[in-house]
Amino acid sequence: MTENTGIALVAGASRGLGLLIARDLLERGYDVAISARDSQELDAAKAQLDGVGPRVVALPCDVRDADAVRALVADVEGALGPLDVAVHVAGIIQVGPAVAAELSHFDDAIDTMLRGPIHLAWAVLPGMRDRRRGRIGVVTSIGGVVAPPHLLPYSTAKFGAVGFTEGLAVELSGTGVTASAIVPGLMRTGSHRRARFFGDAPHEYAWFGPAASLPLLSMDARRAAARMVDGVLAGKPVVQVGLLARVASRVHGLLPGTTVRALGIGSRLLPSARPDQSDLVEGREASEQLGSGIVRRLTTLGDRAARRHNEG
């Protein structure tokens, strides 16, 4: 265990990256509260984390509901004490062409990955400001800096989350409280199994699943989680994680128009769809519909990660 032991809350910690961030904080000696929408998945996550660190409590919460988030923070502080760290990880991934996207896809993405961080920050900030200490982390994405094809609702929400968190860091200057925009590239969390696909769902899965699984394109999720926690605890305003995130941010910063045009060319190479193909299909089902042995082999590492991290 290391220094800075205290009380932490991880929103969206029942599986994947959130589960790994909670584990990392526990290993550093923090008491950790985990939350997520699904109570059964949350109980499974707590069973994995029990014994890893001092104390872990699991409290269901939907980050889309501001009142529920305020109640969550009150319950955590009542059970464990004043919060030192709050990390928002909760997210959804919807993959498909814009022509088949519905407004409800945008609503769900924005409510979870933009309003969710706002709700969490506004719930923890009064106490942190009064104590003049605190660390807030928001997991955004390279998809919030560079707009990848076939991820428009996701990217819309993540761009907003980057802007909110960087702006919050500016506003908190000198208060003793910090906000960190965490910007990772692709990670092998197993999220491709729980992502939701629309348009030509099986063939959308055929490119996204391998991209989220292959070592040259995605990084080890446990190593990524540790770097994220390092950055949040250090109070860094921006925490870029992975080579892809660093390179893509720099290229877009230098050549924004060229980057957008290049991604547009990539978009034309991805599966097409009709406007009426808007139904969402979970990755596990899309994989079965695809029935490709080659894709299954290409997603082997990601599938193993999914089983380890409650994504399976």
C-alpha positions in Angstrom: 0.0 0.0 0.0 1.1 3.6 -0.7 0.5 7.0 0.7 -2.7 9.1 0.1 -4.9 6.5 1.7 -8.5 7.9 2.0 -12.0 7.4 0.8 -12.9 7.0 -2.9 -16.0 6.5 -4.9 -16.0 4.9 -8.4 -19.2 5.4 -10.4 -19.6 2.7 -13.0 -17.5 0.1 -11.3 -19.4 -3.1 -11.7 -17.3 -4.3 -14.7 -14.5 -3.4 -17.1 -12.4 -0.3 -16.5 -14.4 0.9 -13.5 -13.8 -2.4 -11.7 -10.1 -2.2 -12.4 -9.9 1.4 -11.1 -11.7 0.4 -7.9 -9.3 -2.5 -7.5 -6.3 -0.2 -8.0 -7.5 2.2 -5.4 -8.1 -0.6 -2.9 -4.6 -1.9 -3.5 -3.3 1.6 -2.6 -5.1 1.5 0.7 -8.3 3.4 0.0 -11.7 2.5 1.3 -13.7 2.3 -1.9 -17.4 2.6 -2.7 -18.5 1.2 -6.0 -21.7 2.0 -7.8 -23.5 1.0 -11.0 -27.0 0.6 -12.4 -27.2 -3.2 -12.3 -27.4 -4.5 -8.7 -26.5 -8.1 -9.7 -23.4 -7.0 -11.6 -22.5 -4.8 -8.7 -22.7 -7.7 -6.2 -20.5 -9.8 -8.5 -17.9 -6.9 -8.6 -18.0 -6.6 -4.8 -17.3 -10.3 -4.4 -14.3 -9.9 -6.6 -13.0 -6.9 -4.6 -13.7 -8.1 -1.1 -10.3 -8.6 0.6 -8.3 -6.6 -1.9 -8.1 -3.5 0.3 -9.4 -2.1 3.6 -13.1 -1.7 2.9 -15.4 -1.9 -0.1 -19.1 -1.1 -0.2 -21.5 -1.5 -3.2 -24.4 0.9 -3.7 -26.5 0.9 -6.8 -27.0 4.2 -8.6 -28.0 5.5 -12.0 -25.7 8.4 -12.8 -28.3 9.8 -15.2 -30.4 10.8 -12.1 -29.0 13.8 -10.3 -31.0 13.2 -7.1 -29.8 9.6 -7.0 -26.2 10.7 -7.3 -26.6 13.2 -4.5 -28.1 10.4 -2.3 -25.3 8.1 -3.3 -22.7 10.5 -2.1 -24.5 11.1 1.1 -24.7 7.3 1.7 -21.1 6.8 0.9 -19.9 9.5 3.3 -22.2 8.2 6.0 -20.8 4.7 5.6 -17.1 5.5 5.0 -16.4 9.2 5.7 -15.8 12.3 3.7 -14.7 11.6 0.1 -11.2 12.3 -1.0 -11.5 10.9 -4.6 -14.5 10.5 -7.0 -14.0 8.9 -10.4 -16.7 8.7 -13.0 -16.3 5.8 -15.4 -19.9 4.8 -16.2 -20.4 4.7 -20.0 -22.0 3.0 -22.9 -20.7 2.3 -26.4 -23.0 2.4 -29.4 -21.4 1.5 -32.7 -23.0 2.2 -36.1 -23.4 4.7 -39.0 -25.0 8.1 -38.3 -27.7 7.4 -40.9 -29.2 4.6 -38.7 -28.7 6.5 -35.4 -31.8 7.7 -33.5 -32.1 10.7 -31.1 -32.6 8.2 -28.3 -29.0 6.9 -28.9 -27.7 10.5 -28.3 -29.9 11.0 -25.3 -28.7 7.8 -23.6 -25.0 8.6 -24.4 -25.2 12.2 -23.2 -27.2 11.4 -20.1 -24.7 8.8 -19.0 -21.3 10.2 -20.1 -21.9 13.9 -20.0 -24.6 14.6 -17.5 -23.3 11.7 -15.3 -20.0 13.4 -14.6 -21.7 16.7 -14.0 -24.1 15.1 -11.5 -21.2 13.4 -9.7 -19.1 16.6 -9.6 -21.9 18.7 -8.3 -22.7 16.1 -5.6 -19.1 15.9 -4.2 -17.9 19.5 -4.8 -19.6 21.2 -1.8 -17.9 19.0 0.7 -14.5 18.9 -1.1 -14.5 22.7 -1.4 -15.3 23.1 2.3 -12.4 20.7 3.2 -10.2 22.4 0.6 -9.1 19.0 -0.8 -10.4 16.4 -3.2 -9.7 14.7 -6.5 -12.3 14.3 -9.3 -11.6 12.1 -12.3 -13.7 11.7 -15.4 -12.9 9.0 -17.8 -13.5 10.5 -21.3 -11.9 9.0 -24.4 -9.7 9.7 -27.4 -13.2 9.7 -29.0 -13.7 12.9 -27.1 -10.7 14.6 -28.8 -10.9 13.0 -32.3 -14.2 11.9 -33.7 -13.9 8.3 -34.9 -16.3 7.0 -37.6 -19.5 5.1 -36.6 -19.3 6.3 -33.0 -21.2 9.6 -33.2 -23.4 9.5 -30.1 -20.5 8.2 -28.1 -18.1 10.9 -29.4 -20.7 13.6 -28.9 -21.0 12.8 -25.2 -17.2 12.3 -24.8 -16.4 15.6 -26.4 -18.7 17.3 -23.9 -17.1 15.4 -21.0 -13.7 16.6 -22.0 -14.8 20.2 -22.3 -16.7 20.0 -18.9 -13.8 18.4 -17.0 -11.1 20.7 -18.5 -13.4 23.7 -17.8 -14.0 22.5 -14.2 -10.2 22.1 -13.6 -9.9 25.8 -14.6 -12.7 26.9 -12.2 -11.2 24.9 -9.3 -7.7 26.4 -9.6 -6.5 27.4 -6.1 -9.2 25.6 -4.2 -7.3 22.5 -3.2 -9.7 20.4 -5.4 -8.7 19.2 -8.8 -10.5 17.7 -11.8 -8.8 15.4 -14.3 -10.0 14.6 -17.8 -8.8 11.1 -18.4 -8.2 10.5 -22.1 -7.5 6.8 -22.9 -7.2 5.1 -26.3 -8.5 1.6 -26.8 -8.1 -0.8 -23.9 -8.6 -4.5 -23.5 -11.4 -4.4 -20.9 -13.8 -6.7 -22.8 -16.1 -3.8 -23.5 -16.7 -5.1 -27.1 -18.9 -7.8 -25.6 -21.2 -5.3 -23.9 -21.1 -2.6 -26.6 -24.3 -2.1 -28.6 -24.3 -2.2 -32.4 -26.8 -0.9 -34.9 -27.0 -0.7 -38.6 -25.4 -3.9 -39.9 -24.7 -5.0 -36.4 -22.7 -8.2 -37.0 -20.3 -6.5 -39.5 -19.9 -3.5 -37.2 -18.9 -5.9 -34.5 -16.4 -7.5 -37.0 -14.2 -4.4 -37.0 -14.9 -3.0 -33.6 -14.3 -6.3 -31.6 -10.8 -6.9 -33.0 -9.8 -3.2 -32.7 -10.7 -3.4 -29.0 -8.8 -6.7 -28.5 -5.5 -6.7 -30.6 -2.4 -5.7 -28.7 -1.1 -3.2 -31.3 -4.4 -1.3 -31.2 -5.4 -1.6 -27.6 -3.5 -1.6 -24.3 -3.7 -3.7 -21.2 -6.5 -2.4 -19.1 -5.0 -3.0 -15.7 -1.9 -1.0 -16.7 -4.2 1.7 -18.1 -6.2 1.8 -14.8 -3.1 2.3 -12.8 -1.9 5.2 -15.0 -5.4 6.8 -14.7 -5.3 6.6 -10.9 -1.8 8.0 -10.8 -2.9 11.0 -12.8 -6.0 11.7 -10.8 -4.2 11.4 -7.4 -1.5 13.8 -8.8 -4.2 16.3 -9.7 -3.2 16.4 -13.4 -5.8 18.3 -15.4 -5.4 16.0 -18.4 -4.3 12.4 -18.2 -3.6 10.8 -21.6 -3.3 7.1 -21.5 -1.8 5.0 -24.2 0.2 5.7 -27.4 -2.9 6.0 -29.5 -4.3 8.7 -27.4 -1.1 10.8 -27.4 -0.5 10.4 -31.1 -4.1 11.1 -32.2 -4.3 14.2 -29.9 -1.1 15.6 -31.4 -2.0 14.9 -35.0 -5.5 16.4 -34.6 -4.0 19.4 -32.9 -1.6 20.1 -35.7 -3.7 19.0 -38.6 -7.4 19.1 -37.6 -8.9 19.3 -41.1 -6.6 16.6 -42.5 -7.5 14.4 -39.5 -11.2 14.8 -40.1 -10.9 14.1 -43.8 -8.8 11.0 -43.2 -11.4 9.7 -40.7 -14.0 10.4 -43.3 -12.2 8.1 -45.8 -12.1 5.4 -43.1 -15.9 5.9 -42.5 -16.5 5.0 -46.2 -14.8 1.7 -45.7 -17.0 0.6 -42.8 -20.4 -1.2 -43.2 -23.3 0.7 -44.6 -26.9 0.5 -43.4 -30.4 1.7 -44.0 -32.0 4.4 -41.8 -34.5 1.8 -40.5 -31.6 -0.4 -39.0 -31.5 1.4 -35.7 -32.1 -1.5 -33.3 -29.3 -2.0 -30.8 -27.7 -5.4 -30.6 -25.3 -6.3 -27.8 -21.8 -7.4 -28.8 -22.3 -10.9 -27.5 -25.3 -11.4 -29.7 -23.7 -9.7 -32.7 -20.8 -12.0 -32.4 -23.1 -15.0 -32.6 -24.9 -13.5 -35.5 -21.6 -13.0 -37.3 -20.4 -16.5 -36.7 -16.9 -15.8 -37.9 -14.1 -18.0 -36.6 -11.5 -15.4 -37.8 -13.1 -12.6 -35.8 -13.4 -15.0 -32.7 -9.6 -15.6 -33.0 -8.9 -11.9 -33.4 -10.9 -11.1 -30.3 -9.3 -13.8 -28.1 -7.5 -11.5 -25.8 -10.5 -9.2 -25.5 -12.8 -12.1 -24.7 -10.4 -13.3 -22.0 -10.4 -9.8 -20.5 -14.2 -9.8 -20.6 -14.4 -12.9 -18.5 -11.9 -11.5 -16.0 -13.6 -8.1 -15.7 -17.3 -9.1 -15.5 -17.9 -8.1 -19.2 -18.6 -11.6 -20.4 
